Amino acid sequence: MGAPPGYRPSAWVHLLHQLPRADFQLRPVPSGFAPREQEYQQALLLVVALAGLGLGLSLVFIAVYLIRFCCCRPPEPPGAKSTPPGGGCVTWSCVAALLVGCAGIGIGFYGNSETSDGVSQLSSALLHANHTLSTIDHLVVETVERLGEAVRTELTTLEEVLAQRTELVAATRGARRQAEAVAQQLQGLAFWQGVPLSPLQVAEDVSFVEEYRWLAYVLLLLLELLVCLFTLVGLAKQSKWLVVVMTAMSLLVLVLSWGSMGLEAATAVGLSDFCSNPDTYVLNLTQEETGLSSDILNYYFLCNQAITNPFQQRLTLSQRALANIHSQLQGLEREAVPQFPSAQKPLLSLEETLNVTEGNFHQLVALLHCRGLHKDYGVALRGLCEDALEGLLFLLLFSLLSAGALATTLCSLPRAWALFPPSDDYEDTDDDDPFNPQESKRFVQWQSSI
């Protein structure tokens, strides 16, 4: 099968497509794109489960580390105020992890934008294809109605005017038959008329889902950015309450990062399977949803010289019929108008209808060629399999950096918190406070003096 112009599966598509797949029983699953098969669905869910396993292992590691830190550290001698050895390294390792997380956030914003651009290309291609198909249907309906109106009015009037000349009436009836033949042939060109699958509806659904996906990732990125920034502020200010709150928020973002990583990995694997050989799946799905013949679908989706235009015969017959009508009208104008001046008006009206019909016919020939719709198909594939897939890989890298940075932060924050100096909240009490020991002593001396 021929690929659309300008589209070739990328190296990432080949690499992801070659990864082994297995179902829940760990049996090998073919890498062909088959989203309706249970084994293939299980293979993608297993990819998501691997991210869940990573989340569980990271939580266990963090819990073991914190328990060891809290329960197994040696007791400090009373009155010791010196900073434990390695305290500065702990703080700086936490800061470095947060900076890595901030870099991952930048990668995430870029990946989210790339994914959105790819999906936008897909939606634009679907809208353009819908415009082409709608224009074909509109031109066919308009041309058939014009020809039908000409048969019912001008040609009928012309027969009545030329009733005295049998040969002229025969020529008029010949033009009528040719016009009816053209209308019949043109009706078969509106191949998308009545098809339940609407590219416009598909584009709207895709845009709707993409809008919420984009917004969800923006909120996740902003949430992690705030966590990183406020954690850095808490470390700089040595604020224990802010560090405690950011520790809880870091745990939440860690769970979200691993969850997004699983969804991104499964989507990237499934998309690579689709993009490695998209023609087969798209052809089968479109034929199932539309009921169109394989000849029509192969012509537009593949568009190569080995496949002929399925409408070529209709177009050829219509062109010949229009040429015959044109020659017959010219003959009638030469023969009938000198003898029957009243025939000139319907003949002029018929020529005008014929000119409009020929103009619509030439537009139909251009629109029915496979180049336009096949170009839209190529744009959709490039947007989905290049930009969107690349954006997903950057989002996957963001999730990986985010999970690593947050796990390191969660291990480092309690140790950094322990290094903070004691709170001085009660050292700067108000001198007028009666519960202040110094103020109480002064109050007793004042009473004794009285």
Residue pairs with C-beta under 8 A, 6 or more apart in sequence:
1 277
1 279
1 280
1 302
2 279
2 302
2 303
2 304
3 279
4 303
4 374
4 375
4 377
4 378
4 381
4 382
5 374
5 375
5 378
6 378
6 382
7 378
7 381
7 382
7 385
7 386
9 17
9 275
9 276
9 385
10 275
10 385
10 386
10 389
12 272
12 389
12 390
12 393
13 272
13 275
13 276
13 385
13 389
14 276
15 272
16 268
16 269
16 272
16 273
17 31
17 272
17 273
17 275
17 276
18 31
19 31
19 269
20 28
21 28
21 29
21 30
21 31
21 40
21 43
21 46
21 269
22 28
22 29
22 43
22 46
23 29
23 38
23 39
23 42
23 43
23 46
24 42
24 45
24 46
27 39
29 39
29 40
29 42
29 43
30 40
31 273
31 276
32 273
32 277
33 40
33 270
33 273
33 274
33 276
33 277
33 281
34 40
35 41
35 270
44 266
44 269
44 270
45 266
47 262
47 265
47 266
47 269
48 262
48 263
48 265
48 266
49 262
50 262
50 265
51 258
51 259
51 261
51 262
51 265
52 258
52 262
54 258
54 261
54 403
55 254
55 255
55 258
55 259
55 403
58 254
58 258
58 403
58 407
59 254
61 407
62 407
62 410
62 411
65 411
66 410
66 411
66 414
69 414
69 415
70 414
83 419
84 419
87 415
87 416
87 419
90 412
90 415
90 416
90 419
91 235
91 412
91 416
91 419
93 408
93 412
94 231
94 235
94 408
94 409
94 412
94 413
94 416
95 232
95 235
97 404
97 405
97 406
97 408
97 409
97 412
98 228
98 231
98 232
98 405
98 409
100 401
100 404
100 405
101 224
101 228
101 401
101 402
101 405
101 406
101 409
102 225
102 228
103 401
104 397
104 398
104 400
104 401
104 402
104 405
105 221
105 224
105 225
105 228
105 398
105 402
107 394
107 397
107 398
107 401
108 217
108 220
108 221
108 394
108 395
108 398
108 399
108 402
109 221
110 391
110 394
111 390
111 391
111 392
111 393
111 394
111 395
111 396
111 397
111 398
112 214
112 217
112 218
112 221
112 391
112 395
113 391
114 387
114 388
114 390
114 391
114 394
115 213
115 214
115 387
115 388
115 391
115 392
115 395
116 210
116 214
116 391
117 383
117 387
117 388
117 391
118 383
118 384
118 386
118 387
118 388
118 389
118 390
118 391
119 206
119 207
119 210
119 383
119 384
119 388
120 207
120 210
120 383
121 379
121 380
121 382
121 383
121 384
121 387
122 203
122 206
122 380
122 383
122 384
122 388
123 203
123 206
123 207
123 210
124 203
124 379
124 383
125 376
125 377
125 379
125 380
125 383
126 199
126 200
126 202
126 203
126 206
126 376
126 380
127 199
127 200
127 203
128 376
128 379
129 199
129 373
129 376
129 377
130 198
130 199
130 200
130 203
132 367
132 372
132 373
132 376
133 192
133 199
133 373
135 363
135 367
136 189
136 190
136 191
136 192
136 364
136 367
136 368
137 190
137 192
137 193
139 360
139 363
139 364
139 367
140 186
140 187
140 189
140 190
140 193
140 364
141 190
142 360
143 183
143 186
143 356
143 357
143 360
143 361
143 364
144 183
144 186
144 187
146 353
146 356
146 357
147 179
147 180
147 182
147 183
147 186
147 353
147 357
148 183
149 353
150 179
150 349
150 350
150 353
151 176
151 179
151 180
151 183
153 346
153 349
154 346
154 347
154 349
154 350
154 353
155 172
155 175
155 176
155 179
155 346
155 350
157 346
158 172
158 332
158 343
158 346
158 347
158 350
159 169
159 172
159 173
159 176
161 336
161 340
161 342
161 343
161 346
162 168
162 169
162 172
162 332
162 336
162 340
162 343
163 169
165 336
165 339
165 340
168 332
168 335
168 336
171 328
171 331
171 332
172 328
172 332
174 324
174 328
175 324
175 325
175 328
175 329
175 332
175 350
178 321
178 322
178 324
178 325
178 328
179 321
179 325
181 317
181 321
182 318
182 321
182 322
182 325
182 357
185 314
185 317
185 318
185 321
186 314
186 318
186 361
186 364
188 311
188 314
189 311
189 314
189 315
189 364
189 368
191 292
191 296
191 311
192 290
195 290
195 291
195 292
196 289
196 290
197 286
197 289
197 290
217 260
217 395
220 253
220 256
220 257
220 260
221 398
223 249
223 253
223 256
224 253
224 257
224 402
224 406
227 246
227 249
227 250
227 253
227 406
230 242
230 245
230 246
230 249
231 242
231 243
231 246
231 250
231 409
231 413
233 239
233 242
234 242
234 243
234 246
235 243
235 416
238 420
238 421
240 417
240 420
240 423
243 413
243 416
243 417
243 420
244 417
246 413
247 410
247 413
247 414
250 406
250 409
250 410
250 413
251 406
251 410
253 402
253 406
254 402
254 403
254 406
254 407
254 410
257 399
257 402
257 403
257 406
258 399
258 403
260 395
260 399
261 396
261 399
261 400
261 403
264 392
264 395
264 396
264 399
265 396
267 392
268 389
268 392
268 393
268 396
271 384
271 385
271 388
271 389
271 392
272 389
274 281
274 384
274 385
275 381
275 384
275 385
275 389
278 381
278 385
279 301
279 302
282 301
282 377
283 294
283 297
283 298
283 301
286 292
286 297
286 301
287 294
287 297
293 310
295 307
295 310
296 310
298 307
299 307
299 308
299 309
299 310
299 370
300 370
300 373
300 374
300 377
301 374
301 377
302 374
303 370
303 371
303 374
309 315
309 368
309 369
309 370
311 368
315 364
315 365
315 368
318 361
319 361
322 354
322 357
322 358
322 361
325 354
326 354
329 347
329 350
329 351
329 354
332 343
332 347
333 344
333 347
336 343
336 347
337 343
337 344
337 347
366 372
429 436
430 436
431 438
431 439
432 439
433 439
434 440
434 443
